[in-house]
Amino acid sequence: MERLMTGLSDRQLRNQQRTWRRRQADPAYAQPDRAADQLVMFDIAMKARGVDPHP
């Protein structure tokens, strides 16, 4: 979580959140539970930093 809060720019954070959102939505992605967990972490970091996701 520290890396998400301080190690990424807002743009990088948005891009990573979008990547994990797409993975979670992809039925062919081999690790759906990991994608869901990562997406939750990115959503928490974005909310805490006041960053809006890509549309």
N, CA, C and O atoms as a Tripos MOL2 file, in Angstrom:
@<TRIPOS>MOLECULE
protein
  220   219    55     0     0
PROTEIN
NO_CHARGES

@<TRIPOS>ATOM
      1 N           0.8250   -1.1860    0.0000 N.3       1 MET1
      2 CA          0.0000    0.0000    0.0000 C.3       1 MET1
      3 C           0.8680    1.2490    0.0000 C.2       1 MET1
      4 O           0.5150    2.2530   -0.6200 O.2       1 MET1
      5 N           2.0040    1.1950    0.6920 N.am      2 GLU2
      6 CA          2.8890    2.3680    0.7110 C.3       2 GLU2
      7 C           3.3450    2.7300   -0.7010 C.2       2 GLU2
      8 O           3.4040    3.9100   -1.0480 O.2       2 GLU2
      9 N           3.6650    1.7330   -1.5110 N.am      3 ARG3
     10 CA          4.0870    1.9880   -2.8940 C.3       3 ARG3
     11 C           2.9660    2.6840   -3.6670 C.2       3 ARG3
     12 O           3.2260    3.5870   -4.4610 O.2       3 ARG3
     13 N           1.7360    2.2690   -3.4370 N.am      4 LEU4
     14 CA          0.6110    2.8830   -4.1390 C.3       4 LEU4
     15 C           0.3830    4.3170   -3.6830 C.2       4 LEU4
     16 O          -0.0430    5.1670   -4.4650 O.2       4 LEU4
     17 N           0.6670    4.5750   -2.4310 N.am      5 MET5
     18 CA          0.4170    5.9050   -1.8900 C.3       5 MET5
     19 C           1.5330    6.8990   -2.2190 C.2       5 MET5
     20 O           1.2730    8.0920   -2.3760 O.2       5 MET5
     21 N           2.7630    6.4180   -2.3220 N.am      6 THR6
     22 CA          3.8760    7.3580   -2.4960 C.3       6 THR6
     23 C           4.7700    7.0370   -3.6850 C.2       6 THR6
     24 O           5.5050    7.9120   -4.1440 O.2       6 THR6
     25 N           4.7320    5.8330   -4.1890 N.am      7 GLY7
     26 CA          5.6770    5.4230   -5.2140 C.3       7 GLY7
     27 C           5.2100    5.6190   -6.6450 C.2       7 GLY7
     28 O           5.9910    5.4420   -7.5800 O.2       7 GLY7
     29 N           3.9530    5.9800   -6.8270 N.am      8 LEU8
     30 CA          3.4080    6.1470   -8.1710 C.3       8 LEU8
     31 C           2.8440    7.5500   -8.3320 C.2       8 LEU8
     32 O           2.2950    8.1270   -7.3940 O.2       8 LEU8
     33 N           2.9870    8.0850   -9.5300 N.am      9 SER9
     34 CA          2.3340    9.3620   -9.8280 C.3       9 SER9
     35 C           0.8310    9.1070   -9.9700 C.2       9 SER9
     36 O           0.3990    7.9570  -10.0510 O.2       9 SER9
     37 N           0.0500   10.1670   -9.9980 N.am     10 ASP10
     38 CA         -1.3940   10.0020  -10.1900 C.3      10 ASP10
     39 C          -1.6770    9.2860  -11.5050 C.2      10 ASP10
     40 O          -2.5400    8.4100  -11.5720 O.2      10 ASP10
     41 N          -0.9560    9.6580  -12.5330 N.am     11 ARG11
     42 CA         -1.1500    9.0230  -13.8410 C.3      11 ARG11
     43 C          -0.8280    7.5360  -13.7900 C.2      11 ARG11
     44 O          -1.5770    6.7220  -14.3320 O.2      11 ARG11
     45 N           0.2700    7.1750  -13.1510 N.am     12 GLN12
     46 CA          0.6370    5.7640  -13.0340 C.3      12 GLN12
     47 C          -0.4160    5.0020  -12.2270 C.2      12 GLN12
     48 O          -0.7800    3.8770  -12.5680 O.2      12 GLN12
     49 N          -0.8860    5.6180  -11.1780 N.am     13 LEU13
     50 CA         -1.9120    4.9890  -10.3480 C.3      13 LEU13
     51 C          -3.1810    4.7320  -11.1600 C.2      13 LEU13
     52 O          -3.7540    3.6450  -11.0900 O.2      13 LEU13
     53 N          -3.6150    5.7190  -11.9230 N.am     14 ARG14
     54 CA         -4.7950    5.5470  -12.7780 C.3      14 ARG14
     55 C          -4.5840    4.4360  -13.8080 C.2      14 ARG14
     56 O          -5.4640    3.6050  -14.0310 O.2      14 ARG14
     57 N          -3.4130    4.4360  -14.4260 N.am     15 ASN15
     58 CA         -3.1370    3.4220  -15.4470 C.3      15 ASN15
     59 C          -3.1070    2.0190  -14.8570 C.2      15 ASN15
     60 O          -3.6380    1.0840  -15.4560 O.2      15 ASN15
     61 N          -2.4950    1.8650  -13.6970 N.am     16 GLN16
     62 CA         -2.4440    0.5500  -13.0620 C.3      16 GLN16
     63 C          -3.8420    0.1010  -12.6390 C.2      16 GLN16
     64 O          -4.1830   -1.0730  -12.7880 O.2      16 GLN16
     65 N          -4.6410    1.0070  -12.1230 N.am     17 GLN17
     66 CA         -6.0080    0.6560  -11.7180 C.3      17 GLN17
     67 C          -6.7990    0.2070  -12.9390 C.2      17 GLN17
     68 O          -7.5520   -0.7640  -12.8680 O.2      17 GLN17
     69 N          -6.6350    0.8990  -14.0440 N.am     18 ARG18
     70 CA         -7.3330    0.5270  -15.2760 C.3      18 ARG18
     71 C          -6.8880   -0.8540  -15.7560 C.2      18 ARG18
     72 O          -7.7120   -1.6600  -16.1890 O.2      18 ARG18
     73 N          -5.6000   -1.1210  -15.6780 N.am     19 THR19
     74 CA         -5.0820   -2.4330  -16.0860 C.3      19 THR19
     75 C          -5.7040   -3.5410  -15.2560 C.2      19 THR19
     76 O          -6.1480   -4.5490  -15.8050 O.2      19 THR19
     77 N          -5.7440   -3.3700  -13.9390 N.am     20 TRP20
     78 CA         -6.3140   -4.4180  -13.0780 C.3      20 TRP20
     79 C          -7.8290   -4.5140  -13.2450 C.2      20 TRP20
     80 O          -8.3940   -5.6010  -13.1220 O.2      20 TRP20
     81 N          -8.4900   -3.3950  -13.5220 N.am     21 ARG21
     82 CA         -9.9340   -3.4370  -13.7800 C.3      21 ARG21
     83 C         -10.2170   -4.2640  -15.0290 C.2      21 ARG21
     84 O         -11.1580   -5.0580  -15.0540 O.2      21 ARG21
     85 N          -9.4100   -4.0790  -16.0510 N.am     22 ARG22
     86 CA         -9.5770   -4.8620  -17.2830 C.3      22 ARG22
     87 C          -9.2900   -6.3420  -17.0470 C.2      22 ARG22
     88 O         -10.0030   -7.2040  -17.5630 O.2      22 ARG22
     89 N          -8.2620   -6.6340  -16.2800 N.am     23 ARG23
     90 CA         -7.9460   -8.0300  -15.9710 C.3      23 ARG23
     91 C          -9.0940   -8.6870  -15.2130 C.2      23 ARG23
     92 O          -9.4660   -9.8270  -15.4930 O.2      23 ARG23
     93 N          -9.6430   -7.9630  -14.2580 N.am     24 GLN24
     94 CA        -10.7410   -8.5340  -13.4750 C.3      24 GLN24
     95 C         -11.9480   -8.8250  -14.3600 C.2      24 GLN24
     96 O         -12.6570   -9.8060  -14.1390 O.2      24 GLN24
     97 N         -12.1830   -7.9890  -15.3470 N.am     25 ALA25
     98 CA        -13.3340   -8.1680  -16.2350 C.3      25 ALA25
     99 C         -13.0980   -9.2110  -17.3250 C.2      25 ALA25
    100 O         -14.0430   -9.6280  -17.9940 O.2      25 ALA25
    101 N         -11.8620   -9.6310  -17.5080 N.am     26 ASP26
    102 CA        -11.5140  -10.5700  -18.5720 C.3      26 ASP26
    103 C         -11.7030  -12.0130  -18.0920 C.2      26 ASP26
    104 O         -10.9500  -12.4700  -17.2320 O.2      26 ASP26
    105 N         -12.6880  -12.7360  -18.6260 N.am     27 PRO27
    106 CA        -12.9150  -14.1100  -18.1690 C.3      27 PRO27
    107 C         -11.7580  -15.0510  -18.4930 C.2      27 PRO27
    108 O         -11.6600  -16.1320  -17.9120 O.2      27 PRO27
    109 N         -10.8910  -14.6580  -19.4030 N.am     28 ALA28
    110 CA         -9.7430  -15.5000  -19.7570 C.3      28 ALA28
    111 C          -8.5350  -15.2520  -18.8500 C.2      28 ALA28
    112 O          -7.5590  -15.9990  -18.9130 O.2      28 ALA28
    113 N          -8.5840  -14.2210  -18.0140 N.am     29 TYR29
    114 CA         -7.4460  -13.9460  -17.1320 C.3      29 TYR29
    115 C          -7.3130  -15.0760  -16.1200 C.2      29 TYR29
    116 O          -8.2930  -15.4540  -15.4770 O.2      29 TYR29
    117 N          -6.1180  -15.6120  -15.9770 N.am     30 ALA30
    118 CA         -5.8820  -16.8270  -15.1870 C.3      30 ALA30
    119 C          -5.9530  -16.6360  -13.6770 C.2      30 ALA30
    120 O          -6.0710  -17.6220  -12.9500 O.2      30 ALA30
    121 N          -5.8840  -15.4030  -13.1810 N.am     31 GLN31
    122 CA         -5.8670  -15.1660  -11.7370 C.3      31 GLN31
    123 C          -6.9300  -14.1400  -11.3410 C.2      31 GLN31
    124 O          -6.5990  -13.0280  -10.9320 O.2      31 GLN31
    125 N          -8.1920  -14.5100  -11.4620 N.am     32 PRO32
    126 CA         -9.2520  -13.5290  -11.1680 C.3      32 PRO32
    127 C          -9.2560  -13.0490   -9.7180 C.2      32 PRO32
    128 O          -9.5940  -11.8950   -9.4560 O.2      32 PRO32
    129 N          -8.8860  -13.9180   -8.7690 N.am     33 ASP33
    130 CA         -8.8520  -13.4850   -7.3700 C.3      33 ASP33
    131 C          -7.7590  -12.4480   -7.1370 C.2      33 ASP33
    132 O          -7.9550  -11.4870   -6.3920 O.2      33 ASP33
    133 N          -6.6240  -12.6420   -7.7670 N.am     34 ARG34
    134 CA         -5.5450  -11.6590   -7.6470 C.3      34 ARG34
    135 C          -5.9750  -10.3260   -8.2460 C.2      34 ARG34
    136 O          -5.7290   -9.2690   -7.6650 O.2      34 ARG34
    137 N          -6.6110  -10.3780   -9.3960 N.am     35 ALA35
    138 CA         -7.0770   -9.1480  -10.0330 C.3      35 ALA35
    139 C          -8.0580   -8.4120   -9.1260 C.2      35 ALA35
    140 O          -7.9900   -7.1900   -8.9940 O.2      35 ALA35
    141 N          -8.9580   -9.1460   -8.5100 N.am     36 ALA36
    142 CA         -9.9390   -8.5230   -7.6130 C.3      36 ALA36
    143 C          -9.2450   -7.8790   -6.4140 C.2      36 ALA36
    144 O          -9.5870   -6.7640   -6.0220 O.2      36 ALA36
    145 N          -8.2700   -8.5820   -5.8320 N.am     37 ASP37
    146 CA         -7.5320   -8.0330   -4.6860 C.3      37 ASP37
    147 C          -6.7490   -6.7870   -5.0800 C.2      37 ASP37
    148 O          -6.7690   -5.7880   -4.3620 O.2      37 ASP37
    149 N          -6.0690   -6.8390   -6.2010 N.am     38 GLN38
    150 CA         -5.2940   -5.6920   -6.6560 C.3      38 GLN38
    151 C          -6.2090   -4.4900   -6.9210 C.2      38 GLN38
    152 O          -5.8770   -3.3560   -6.5780 O.2      38 GLN38
    153 N          -7.3370   -4.7540   -7.5220 N.am     39 LEU39
    154 CA         -8.2650   -3.6700   -7.8200 C.3      39 LEU39
    155 C          -8.7590   -3.0030   -6.5450 C.2      39 LEU39
    156 O          -8.8930   -1.7800   -6.5050 O.2      39 LEU39
    157 N          -9.0310   -3.7730   -5.5140 N.am     40 VAL40
    158 CA         -9.4460   -3.1940   -4.2360 C.3      40 VAL40
    159 C          -8.3520   -2.2830   -3.6810 C.2      40 VAL40
    160 O          -8.6380   -1.1860   -3.2030 O.2      40 VAL40
    161 N          -7.0980   -2.7410   -3.7440 N.am     41 MET41
    162 CA         -5.9930   -1.9330   -3.2290 C.3      41 MET41
    163 C          -5.8570   -0.6250   -4.0170 C.2      41 MET41
    164 O          -5.6670    0.4390   -3.4290 O.2      41 MET41
    165 N          -5.9540   -0.7070   -5.3320 N.am     42 PHE42
    166 CA         -5.8550    0.5040   -6.1360 C.3      42 PHE42
    167 C          -7.0240    1.4350   -5.8660 C.2      42 PHE42
    168 O          -6.8390    2.6510   -5.8090 O.2      42 PHE42
    169 N          -8.2110    0.8980   -5.7010 N.am     43 ASP43
    170 CA         -9.3720    1.7430   -5.4040 C.3      43 ASP43
    171 C          -9.2000    2.4740   -4.0710 C.2      43 ASP43
    172 O          -9.5370    3.6520   -3.9580 O.2      43 ASP43
    173 N          -8.6770    1.7750   -3.0700 N.am     44 ILE44
    174 CA         -8.4360    2.3960   -1.7610 C.3      44 ILE44
    175 C          -7.4080    3.5160   -1.8900 C.2      44 ILE44
    176 O          -7.6080    4.6120   -1.3670 O.2      44 ILE44
    177 N          -6.3140    3.2380   -2.5870 N.am     45 ALA45
    178 CA         -5.2570    4.2480   -2.7550 C.3      45 ALA45
    179 C          -5.7750    5.4520   -3.5250 C.2      45 ALA45
    180 O          -5.4740    6.5920   -3.1690 O.2      45 ALA45
    181 N          -6.5390    5.2160   -4.5590 N.am     46 MET46
    182 CA         -7.0530    6.3230   -5.3550 C.3      46 MET46
    183 C          -8.0050    7.1850   -4.5360 C.2      46 MET46
    184 O          -7.9540    8.4130   -4.6080 O.2      46 MET46
    185 N          -8.8600    6.5520   -3.7700 N.am     47 LYS47
    186 CA         -9.7940    7.3150   -2.9410 C.3      47 LYS47
    187 C          -9.0270    8.1350   -1.9010 C.2      47 LYS47
    188 O          -9.3290    9.3080   -1.6830 O.2      47 LYS47
    189 N          -8.0370    7.5150   -1.2660 N.am     48 ALA48
    190 CA         -7.2560    8.2090   -0.2440 C.3      48 ALA48
    191 C          -6.4760    9.3820   -0.8190 C.2      48 ALA48
    192 O          -6.2900   10.3940   -0.1430 O.2      48 ALA48
    193 N          -6.0220    9.2540   -2.0530 N.am     49 ARG49
    194 CA         -5.2520   10.3200   -2.6980 C.3      49 ARG49
    195 C          -6.1240   11.3180   -3.4420 C.2      49 ARG49
    196 O          -5.6340   12.3460   -3.9090 O.2      49 ARG49
    197 N          -7.4090   11.0240   -3.5540 N.am     50 GLY50
    198 CA         -8.3120   11.9190   -4.2760 C.3      50 GLY50
    199 C          -8.1350   11.8700   -5.7740 C.2      50 GLY50
    200 O          -8.3130   12.8750   -6.4610 O.2      50 GLY50
    201 N          -7.7860   10.7090   -6.2800 N.am     51 VAL51
    202 CA         -7.5570   10.5200   -7.7160 C.3      51 VAL51
    203 C          -8.7710    9.8240   -8.3100 C.2      51 VAL51
    204 O          -9.2250    8.8020   -7.7960 O.2      51 VAL51
    205 N          -9.2920   10.3840   -9.3940 N.am     52 ASP52
    206 CA        -10.4190    9.7670  -10.0950 C.3      52 ASP52
    207 C          -9.9020    8.7550  -11.1020 C.2      52 ASP52
    208 O          -8.8670    8.9780  -11.7310 O.2      52 ASP52
    209 N         -10.6170    7.6360  -11.2640 N.am     53 PRO53
    210 CA        -10.1900    6.6380  -12.2580 C.3      53 PRO53
    211 C         -10.4520    7.1250  -13.6790 C.2      53 PRO53
    212 O         -11.2000    8.0750  -13.9100 O.2      53 PRO53
    213 N          -9.8080    6.4400  -14.6230 N.am     54 HIS54
    214 CA        -10.1220    6.6950  -16.0270 C.3      54 HIS54
    215 C         -11.5890    6.3290  -16.2460 C.2      54 HIS54
    216 O         -12.1020    5.4110  -15.6060 O.2      54 HIS54
    217 N         -12.2640    7.0410  -17.1450 N.am     55 PRO55
    218 CA        -13.6700    6.6970  -17.4240 C.3      55 PRO55
    219 C         -13.8030    5.3420  -18.0910 C.2      55 PRO55
    220 O         -14.9150    4.9080  -18.3910 O.2      55 PRO55
@<TRIPOS>BOND
     1     1     2 1
     2     2     3 1
     3     3     4 2
     4     3     5 am
     5     5     6 1
     6     6     7 1
     7     7     8 2
     8     7     9 am
     9     9    10 1
    10    10    11 1
    11    11    12 2
    12    11    13 am
    13    13    14 1
    14    14    15 1
    15    15    16 2
    16    15    17 am
    17    17    18 1
    18    18    19 1
    19    19    20 2
    20    19    21 am
    21    21    22 1
    22    22    23 1
    23    23    24 2
    24    23    25 am
    25    25    26 1
    26    26    27 1
    27    27    28 2
    28    27    29 am
    29    29    30 1
    30    30    31 1
    31    31    32 2
    32    31    33 am
    33    33    34 1
    34    34    35 1
    35    35    36 2
    36    35    37 am
    37    37    38 1
    38    38    39 1
    39    39    40 2
    40    39    41 am
    41    41    42 1
    42    42    43 1
    43    43    44 2
    44    43    45 am
    45    45    46 1
    46    46    47 1
    47    47    48 2
    48    47    49 am
    49    49    50 1
    50    50    51 1
    51    51    52 2
    52    51    53 am
    53    53    54 1
    54    54    55 1
    55    55    56 2
    56    55    57 am
    57    57    58 1
    58    58    59 1
    59    59    60 2
    60    59    61 am
    61    61    62 1
    62    62    63 1
    63    63    64 2
    64    63    65 am
    65    65    66 1
    66    66    67 1
    67    67    68 2
    68    67    69 am
    69    69    70 1
    70    70    71 1
    71    71    72 2
    72    71    73 am
    73    73    74 1
    74    74    75 1
    75    75    76 2
    76    75    77 am
    77    77    78 1
    78    78    79 1
    79    79    80 2
    80    79    81 am
    81    81    82 1
    82    82    83 1
    83    83    84 2
    84    83    85 am
    85    85    86 1
    86    86    87 1
    87    87    88 2
    88    87    89 am
    89    89    90 1
    90    90    91 1
    91    91    92 2
    92    91    93 am
    93    93    94 1
    94    94    95 1
    95    95    96 2
    96    95    97 am
    97    97    98 1
    98    98    99 1
    99    99   100 2
   100    99   101 am
   101   101   102 1
   102   102   103 1
   103   103   104 2
   104   103   105 am
   105   105   106 1
   106   106   107 1
   107   107   108 2
   108   107   109 am
   109   109   110 1
   110   110   111 1
   111   111   112 2
   112   111   113 am
   113   113   114 1
   114   114   115 1
   115   115   116 2
   116   115   117 am
   117   117   118 1
   118   118   119 1
   119   119   120 2
   120   119   121 am
   121   121   122 1
   122   122   123 1
   123   123   124 2
   124   123   125 am
   125   125   126 1
   126   126   127 1
   127   127   128 2
   128   127   129 am
   129   129   130 1
   130   130   131 1
   131   131   132 2
   132   131   133 am
   133   133   134 1
   134   134   135 1
   135   135   136 2
   136   135   137 am
   137   137   138 1
   138   138   139 1
   139   139   140 2
   140   139   141 am
   141   141   142 1
   142   142   143 1
   143   143   144 2
   144   143   145 am
   145   145   146 1
   146   146   147 1
   147   147   148 2
   148   147   149 am
   149   149   150 1
   150   150   151 1
   151   151   152 2
   152   151   153 am
   153   153   154 1
   154   154   155 1
   155   155   156 2
   156   155   157 am
   157   157   158 1
   158   158   159 1
   159   159   160 2
   160   159   161 am
   161   161   162 1
   162   162   163 1
   163   163   164 2
   164   163   165 am
   165   165   166 1
   166   166   167 1
   167   167   168 2
   168   167   169 am
   169   169   170 1
   170   170   171 1
   171   171   172 2
   172   171   173 am
   173   173   174 1
   174   174   175 1
   175   175   176 2
   176   175   177 am
   177   177   178 1
   178   178   179 1
   179   179   180 2
   180   179   181 am
   181   181   182 1
   182   182   183 1
   183   183   184 2
   184   183   185 am
   185   185   186 1
   186   186   187 1
   187   187   188 2
   188   187   189 am
   189   189   190 1
   190   190   191 1
   191   191   192 2
   192   191   193 am
   193   193   194 1
   194   194   195 1
   195   195   196 2
   196   195   197 am
   197   197   198 1
   198   198   199 1
   199   199   200 2
   200   199   201 am
   201   201   202 1
   202   202   203 1
   203   203   204 2
   204   203   205 am
   205   205   206 1
   206   206   207 1
   207   207   208 2
   208   207   209 am
   209   209   210 1
   210   210   211 1
   211   211   212 2
   212   211   213 am
   213   213   214 1
   214   214   215 1
   215   215   216 2
   216   215   217 am
   217   217   218 1
   218   218   219 1
   219   219   220 2
@<TRIPOS>SUBSTRUCTURE
     1 MET1         2 RESIDUE 1 A MET
     2 GLU2         6 RESIDUE 1 A GLU
     3 ARG3        10 RESIDUE 1 A ARG
     4 LEU4        14 RESIDUE 1 A LEU
     5 MET5        18 RESIDUE 1 A MET
     6 THR6        22 RESIDUE 1 A THR
     7 GLY7        26 RESIDUE 1 A GLY
     8 LEU8        30 RESIDUE 1 A LEU
     9 SER9        34 RESIDUE 1 A SER
    10 ASP10       38 RESIDUE 1 A ASP
    11 ARG11       42 RESIDUE 1 A ARG
    12 GLN12       46 RESIDUE 1 A GLN
    13 LEU13       50 RESIDUE 1 A LEU
    14 ARG14       54 RESIDUE 1 A ARG
    15 ASN15       58 RESIDUE 1 A ASN
    16 GLN16       62 RESIDUE 1 A GLN
    17 GLN17       66 RESIDUE 1 A GLN
    18 ARG18       70 RESIDUE 1 A ARG
    19 THR19       74 RESIDUE 1 A THR
    20 TRP20       78 RESIDUE 1 A TRP
    21 ARG21       82 RESIDUE 1 A ARG
    22 ARG22       86 RESIDUE 1 A ARG
    23 ARG23       90 RESIDUE 1 A ARG
    24 GLN24       94 RESIDUE 1 A GLN
    25 ALA25       98 RESIDUE 1 A ALA
    26 ASP26      102 RESIDUE 1 A ASP
    27 PRO27      106 RESIDUE 1 A PRO
    28 ALA28      110 RESIDUE 1 A ALA
    29 TYR29      114 RESIDUE 1 A TYR
    30 ALA30      118 RESIDUE 1 A ALA
    31 GLN31      122 RESIDUE 1 A GLN
    32 PRO32      126 RESIDUE 1 A PRO
    33 ASP33      130 RESIDUE 1 A ASP
    34 ARG34      134 RESIDUE 1 A ARG
    35 ALA35      138 RESIDUE 1 A ALA
    36 ALA36      142 RESIDUE 1 A ALA
    37 ASP37      146 RESIDUE 1 A ASP
    38 GLN38      150 RESIDUE 1 A GLN
    39 LEU39      154 RESIDUE 1 A LEU
    40 VAL40      158 RESIDUE 1 A VAL
    41 MET41      162 RESIDUE 1 A MET
    42 PHE42      166 RESIDUE 1 A PHE
    43 ASP43      170 RESIDUE 1 A ASP
    44 ILE44      174 RESIDUE 1 A ILE
    45 ALA45      178 RESIDUE 1 A ALA
    46 MET46      182 RESIDUE 1 A MET
    47 LYS47      186 RESIDUE 1 A LYS
    48 ALA48      190 RESIDUE 1 A ALA
    49 ARG49      194 RESIDUE 1 A ARG
    50 GLY50      198 RESIDUE 1 A GLY
    51 VAL51      202 RESIDUE 1 A VAL
    52 ASP52      206 RESIDUE 1 A ASP
    53 PRO53      210 RESIDUE 1 A PRO
    54 HIS54      214 RESIDUE 1 A HIS
    55 PRO55      218 RESIDUE 1 A PRO
